[in-house]
Amino acid sequence: MAGWLDRQLPEGLRVLVSPSRRTEATAERLGRKYKLRAELLPGGSASELLELVQWPHARGAVLVVGHQPMLGQTVAELLGLRMPECSIRKGAVWWLRRRTRSDVSETILLAVQSPDFL
């Protein structure tokens, strides 16, 4: 997954990582600088994650390495799903982007990649 992801990610990417053994090991495989953020530990909320990454006003791309259910709750909120959270498999990547068309802002799902398919 790290190789595939590294080929897709832009320069200047901010990488924010939950300070747990598993998430830090995942971030290490990317070979990029990252910041450990306690806000990403289990028990956090979607609103805390969105505030941390400054969504939708961040100037550049942000990669979050975190945990369920926070990640799934955030995806569900951003995509306007009716369920309280979306199931995200361990090791999977969900790539979301905010865009504006005809003065309407929307969140789009660019890609979902599972380690099982690499």
CORUR-V315582 format. One record per pair of residues at least 4 apart in sequence whose ideal C-beta (glycine too) atoms are under 7 Angstrom apart, sorted by the first residue. I is the first residue (numbers start at 1). GAP is how many residues later the second one is. D is the distance in Angstrom with one decimal. If there is no record, write none. Layout:
BEGIN
I:GAP:D  I:GAP:D
END
This chain:
BEGIN
1:4:5.8  1:90:5.9  1:92:6.8  1:114:4.8  1:117:6.0  2:4:6.0  2:27:3.8  2:28:5.2  3:4:6.8  4:4:6.8  4:109:6.4  4:114:5.6  5:4:6.0  5:25:6.6  5:88:6.0  6:24:6.1  6:25:7.0  9:4:5.0  9:54:6.8  10:51:5.3  12:48:5.3  13:19:6.8  13:47:6.8  13:48:4.9  13:50:5.8  14:46:6.6  14:48:4.7  15:12:6.1  15:15:6.8  15:17:5.6  15:18:6.8  15:19:3.8  15:48:4.7  16:18:7.0  16:19:5.6  16:21:5.0  16:24:6.5  16:36:6.6  16:37:6.7  16:46:6.4  16:48:5.3  17:6:5.2  17:7:6.0  17:10:4.4  17:17:4.9  17:18:6.9  17:19:5.5  17:20:6.8  17:23:6.8  17:48:4.4  18:5:4.3  18:19:7.0  18:22:3.7  18:23:5.4  18:47:6.4  18:48:4.8  18:49:6.0  19:5:6.7  19:17:4.1  19:19:6.1  19:22:6.7  20:4:6.6  20:21:6.9  21:4:6.3  22:4:6.6  23:4:6.4  23:42:4.6  23:43:6.5  24:4:6.3  24:12:6.9  26:39:5.3  27:7:4.6  27:38:5.1  37:15:6.3  39:5:5.6  39:9:5.4  39:13:5.0  40:4:6.3  40:24:6.7  40:26:4.3  42:25:4.8  44:4:4.7  44:5:6.3  44:26:4.9  45:25:6.7  45:28:7.0  46:4:6.2  46:24:6.5  46:27:4.2  46:28:4.1  46:31:4.9  47:4:6.3  48:4:6.3  49:4:6.5  49:15:6.7  49:21:5.8  49:25:5.0  50:5:4.3  50:24:6.6  53:5:5.9  53:9:4.5  53:11:6.4  54:4:4.1  56:42:4.2  56:49:6.9  58:4:5.6  66:4:5.8  66:5:5.3  67:4:6.6  68:4:5.3  68:20:6.0  69:4:5.4  69:16:4.9  70:4:6.3  71:4:6.5  71:17:5.1  72:4:6.2  72:13:3.8  72:14:4.4  72:15:6.1  72:16:4.9  73:4:6.4  73:11:6.5  73:12:4.5  74:4:6.2  75:4:6.0  75:11:4.4  75:13:6.7  75:19:5.7  76:5:4.2  76:7:5.9  76:8:6.4  76:9:5.1  76:10:4.6  78:18:5.8  78:29:4.4  79:28:5.9  79:30:6.5  81:5:6.1  88:4:5.6  88:6:6.2  89:25:5.9  91:24:4.3  92:20:6.7  92:21:6.6  92:22:4.9  92:23:6.9  93:20:4.5  94:18:5.4  95:15:4.3  95:16:4.4  96:11:5.6  96:13:6.0  96:14:6.9  97:11:5.4  97:13:5.4  98:7:6.3  98:9:5.6  99:7:6.2  99:9:6.1  100:4:6.7  100:5:4.9  101:5:7.0  113:4:6.8
END
